Amino acid sequence: MVADEAFVRQLWQQAQQLGFSMLGIVPAQPARRLEAYLRWIDQQMHGSMAYLARPDRVARRQDLELILPGVRTVVCVGLAYYTGEMPPHIANDPGRGRISNYAWGQVDYHDLMMPRLEALAGWLEAQTAEPVRQRVYVDTGAILERDHAERAGLGFVGKNTMLIAPRSGSWFFLGEILTTLPLTEIEPDQKRPLPNCGRCHRCLDACPTHAFPQPYVLDARRCISYLTIEHKGWIPRALRPLLGSWIYGCDICQEVCPFNRFAAPTAERAFAPVSWDAAAPPLPEILTLTEATFEQRFGHTPIRRIKREGLLRNACVAAGNWGSVTAVPYLTSLLADPAPLLRGHAAWALRQIGGHEAETAVARALRQETDPDARAEMSD
């Protein structure tokens, strides 16, 4: 099957009807940045994300045939999620927990994108009488999706390692269809080179934790998004004050990117916050969540993956950085939480805030604490 210009137009129309805002087609070839990825793994910059270094996953990134035997083509799609700028008085309020823009809405983007991507794959299969095998992914497959999407013309990889579309910025999700159909490559921007970051280094300068040891390289171990989402244990003490009020993800390196001035709010209403309290909730509200109220509030959003313990751990750090005595009674209650991780981070936050009430609460908790890590947070 050859995807002529008319076929590509039909495919693009189908993608748009499903809500996708970008589309590109490339042959299923090895990623061009594979060696850089392997060096990144060798330098342990993936932190505790052990799945990224698993030999079977690395092998799949080296050869897409291991994912889908006979694969010929990768269809890349993008779905814009930017919902507009948060009001400064909300964004700059240290008593609120900041959440990354992509998680402001009441839907997990995986749940929204996967059925649409499967529908697009189904349309592809219906266009041919040939036997077809396909796989679809929304950032869950062992493939270097930004590399394939860049080759497909969706954008270029910036110094902050994000894929940046020159006319719309970097606020978009990626998805892929791996197919055995031999589609012709779409080359929308091959006649002229894509823009690049040039001499701009705003993202590198703006990162509070200095997570970029050099342009185009992210040390995940220092990244706020990694620390608040992927990292499951104790947040390193030296980095806690640098997290500010972020409790899920971080948008700083995107917010300062000049290309994002072209970003328009998405038409996908499911990504919009129901209120600014949902996008940046007051910290006391988060610190008092139970398992039931966490599930009720975040059970259909991306935040559910870090569970109550992860979110409250992050909120404790944010409360310590806030430094307000308003947080003391809420943090004191967490000193009796069943999770040592929460007891320890709550103690750290109380010690950051200081004062008689906070210090007394930590001293009282220390006398009863049996977990060595939590005790260290209360006594060091």
N, C-alpha and C positions, 0 to 999 in steps of 0.2 A: 504494500500500500504506500502510495506517495502522497504526502500532504501538500497539495498545490495551494496557491494563494487563496482560492475560493474555500478550500477546506479549512485553512487556518482561520479565515474570517468566521466561518461557522463555529469553530471550536472556541474562538474568542467570544462570540456572541453567547454561546452556552455558558461560558465561564462568567460573563457579566451578569447573565440572568440569575446565576447562582449566588451572585454577590461579590465575586472576586474582582479585585481592582487591577490586577497585573497578571500577565501570562507570558511564558516563554518556553521554547522547546529546544532541547540539546541532545546530541547523541549520548548514550550511556557509556561515557569514558571515565577513566580515573580522574579524581579531583586534582587540579593543578597545584593546590596547596597541601597535598598529602604529606610531603616531607616536612613542611613547617609544622603540621599537626603532630607528627611523630616526634619532632624535637621538643614540642610543647609538653608532650606526655613524658618524655625522658627527663625533662627538667622539673617534673612533679607539679607543674602549674595547674593541673586539674584538681588539686587538693584531695578532698575525700570523695570525689565523684569517681569511684573505682570502676564503674561501668564503662567509662570512657576509655579506660586502658585495658579492658578485658581482651585477651588475644583474639577471641572470636569476633568481637566488635571491630577491632582494628583490621582484621582480615576482610571484613565486609566493606569497610571504608576503602580498602585497597582494591577490591574487586566486586562490583555490583552484581556480577553473576552469582556470587554466593548468596545474595538476597533473593534474586529472581533469575533462575537459569534461562538463558536465551534473551535477556533484557536487551533492548535495542535503543530505547528512548527514555529520557526523563522529561516529563512535563512539569514545569515549575509554575506555581501560582502565588500571588500575594493578596492579602486581605488587609486593608487599612483599618487601624483601630484608634487613631488619634481622635479624642473627643473634645479637644479644646484646652485652653490654658486655665489652670486653677487660679482663682483670685489670689493676689499676693497676701491678703490678710489671713487667708486660710493656709496657704503654702508656708508662710513664714511664722506660723503660730507654733512654738515649741511644745505646747500642750496637746498637740494633735499628732497622731501617728501617720506618717506619709506612706502611701501605697502607690506602687508603680502604675502608670496610666493604663496599661493593658489589663489590669485587674480591677478597674473601677466599677465595671458593670456587674450584672447579676447572672452572668453566664460564663462558663469555662470555655475558652475559645476552642479547645480540642473538641468539645461536645458540639459546637456550632459548625466547625470547619469539616470534620470528618465525614458526616453524611453528605455534605455538598461535594466534597472531593470524590467520594464514592459514586455520587450521581454523575459527575463529569466523566469519571472512568467508565461508568456504564454507558454513557452516550458514545464514548470513543469505541467501545466494543461493539455497539450496535451499528456502527458505520461500515463494518467489514464482515465478510463471510469467513475470514480466516480464523483459525483457533487463536485465542488471545489469552495471555496470562498477565495479570497486573497486581501491583501492590501500591497502597496509598499510605502516606505518612504526613503527620503534622508534628514536626520536630521530635518525633519519637524513634525514627529509624537510624540505623548506624550508617548514616551518609553525611558528608560534609555539604549540607544543603546550601549554605551561603555561597560556596564555591560554584556549585552547579547553577544556582540562580544568577550569579554574576555572569557566567558564560552565556546564560540564556537572555541576557540583556536587561534584567530587572533592576540592576544598579551596580554600584561598585563597593568594594569593601573599604571602609574608612579606617582612619588611625585608631578609632575606638573599637575596631573589629566588627562594627555593625554594618549591615548591608544598607547602602544609602541610594535611594532613587533621586537622581538630580532634580527632578521637577516636583517631588513630593516628600522628600526626606526619608527618615528611617522608621517611622511609626507604622510598621506593618508586619503581619505574621507571614510565615512561609509554609507552603505545603507542596508535596510532590506526588506525581503518579509515575511509577516505574512500569513500563509496558514493553511487551515483546513486539508491538507494532513498530515497523521501521519508518517512523515519521521523518519528514524533512525538517532540518533545523530552521528555526526562525532566527533571523539575524537582524533585528530592528535597528541596532546602533553600530553595526560593523563598518558602515561607510565613514563614520566619524568616531574618533575615540571618545569613550566616556570621560566625563570630568573626574577629578580626583581632589584630594584634600589640599594639594599644593603645599604651601608653607604654613597653613593653619594648624595650630596645636591647642585650640581652646579646650577640647575634650581632655587632653592629657593634663593640662594645667588645672582644670576644674575638679578633677577626681580627688575627693578628700583623703582617700586612703592610699593614693599613689599606686593604683593597681596596674598602671601601664609602665613596665620597665623600659619600654621603647615603643615607638609607633607600630601599630598593627599587632602588638603582642599584649594580651591580657593575662595577668597573673591572677587567676580566679581566687586564690587564697586571700587576696586583699580586696576583692570586689564586694561591694555592699550587697549586690544582688545575690551573689554566692553565699555570703555570710548569713543573710536573712532568709534564704530559701533552700539552697542545696545543702549547706552545712548543718548537720543535725546535732552537734555537741555544743561544748562550751565555746562561746565567742572569745577569741583572744583578748585579754584585758587591754593590751596596748591599742587595739583597734576600736574598742567600744566607744570611746569619746568621739571618734571620727565618724561614727554612723549617724550622728545627729538624731533626727526624729524618724528616720526610715524604719518601718516595721515589716515591709514586704517589698523587696526589689529596690530599684533605684533608677532614676531617669536623668541624673545630672549630665552625663556625657552626651545625652540626646538633646537635652534642653538648651545646651550652649552651642550645638552644631548649627552653623549658618544655613545649611541646606534645609533644616527643619522650619525655617521661616516660610517655606513654600507649602508646608503641610496644611491641608484643609480638613476640617472635621469629617469624620467618617459618616457615611449614610447608614451604617449598621447601628441601629438604635439599641441593640442589646448590649453594646459596649459602654453606653452612657451611664453615668452614676445616677442613682435615684435622688441623691442629694450630695452636697459637699461633705456632709458628715459621713457618708458612705465611702467617699474617696480619701478622706483624711479624718478618721474618727477621733474624738477626744480620747486621750489615753486612759482615763478612768473607766470608760466604757469597755475598752479592750481588757484591762487588768481584772475586771470582774466577770469575764466570760466563763461559763461552765461548759462542760462537754456538750450539753444540750443546746445552750444558747449559741455556742460556736457553730454547731452544725446547722442550726436554724438560720444564722446570719450569713455564713460563708460556705454552706454545703454545696452550692451550685456554682461556685466561683473558683478560679485557680488557687485561691488561698487555702482551700481545703487540703491541699497536698502537704502543707507543713503542719497541719493539725493544730489543735489548741495549744499544745506545749510549745511548739515552735513560734507561734504568733505571740504568745504571752512572754516567752523569753525575749523576743525582740522588743516588745513593749516595755519590759523592765529596763532594758538598755536605754530606750528612748526616754523613759521617765527619769532615769539617772542623769541623762544629759539635759533634760528639762530643768532639773534642780529645784522644783517647786515643792513646798511642804504639802501642797494639795494632794500629791501622790502618796504621801506617807501612809495613811490608813489602808490604801489599796495594796500597796507593796507589803505592808505588815501582814495582811491577811494571807498573802502568798508564801510567807515564811512557814506556813503550816500545810502547804500544798503537798500532795503525795509525790510529786516529781522533784527529785533533788536538783535537777537543772533549773527549775523555777525558783526553788528556795534559795539557791546560790546566786542567781542573777538578781533576784529581788533584794537580797542582802547587799550585793554590790551597789545597786541603785540607791538603797537607803544610806549607805555609807557615803555615796557621792553627794546626796542631799544634806546629810549631816543634821545636827541639832539634837537636843536631848531626847525627844520622842523617837526619832529614827535610831539613834545609837542604843537606847534602852531596848528597843524591839529586837535589834540584831543580837545584843548581848544575851537576852533571854532565850532567843532561838538557838544560839550557840550551845547553851548548856544542855539542850535536848537533842542536838543534831548528831547523827551517827554516820552520815555519808561523808567520806573524807574530802571529796571535791567541794561539797557544799560548806563543810567546816572551814576549808581553806578560804573560801570567799568571805566567810563571816569573821575570820580572825586575822588574815594577812593585812 
